[in-house]
């Protein structure tokens, strides 16, 4: 899906079918940390992504410089940037 950044989603995510629903896995932009959510009763891929991201969002931080979604280990909370943009 090319418009993941427009939707405010992380760059790295994976979608797989799951017994009538979808499994969506979001990844930190800097490492392999991931959060997986199972979404059922969704007829539209975009709605499934939005619903899954609503649940997974709390495990990621958005860099205020480059826009990357990163885990706590790769986020400098003092300056609200990823450690690639501003190391701890």
N, C-alpha and C positions, 0 to 999 in steps of 0.2 A: 504494500500500500504506500503510495508516494506522498500522500498528504498527511503523514503521521505528525510532522512538525506543526502543520497548520491546525491539527486537532489538539495540540499540546501534549502529545504522547512521546515517550522515549523513542530514540532512533532504533533501538534494538528490541524487537518483540517477536514472538512466534505464536501462531494460531493453529490449533489442531482440532479436528472433529472429535466429539466425545458423546457417544450414545444419545444422539438427538440434541446435543448442545455443543459448546465449544470450550476448549481449554486455551486460555491466553496466558502467555508467560512474558513478563517484562523484565529487561536486564538493565543493570547499571551500565552507563556509558563507559566506565573506567575499569570494570572487572566483570567477573562472571556471576556476581550476586544476582539472584532473580527472585521474583514473586510470581506465583502461578494462581490463577483464579479460574474456576469452572463456572461457566455461564449457561444456564438452561432457559428454555422458553424465550428465545430470541430469534426473530425471523430475519434480521438484518445484520450484516457484518459490522457496519459502522456503529450501530447501537450496542452490539456485543462488546466492541472495543471500548466504547465509552463507559459501559457498565463495569467492565473488568477494571478499567483504569480508575474509576471512582473508588473501588475497593483497595486497589494496590497502591495508589498515590501516596498514602501515608508512610510508605517505606522508602520514598525517594525525595531528593532535594533538587531544586532547579537552580543551576548556576546563573547568577544575575549578570554574568559577563558573556559567556558563550552559549547559554541556554541548554546545556547538557543536563540530563536527569541522572543523578548519581546517588549512591548509597551513603550512609552516614560516614563510613570510613574514608570516602573520597570527597568529603565536603568540609570546607572551612567555614563553620558557622559564624565565626567572628566577623567575616567580611561577606558572607552569603555568596561564596563562589566555590567552584570545584577546585581541588588541589592542583589541577593542571594550570588553571588560571592564576591561582594565588596559594602557593604551598603553605602548610601550617607552620 
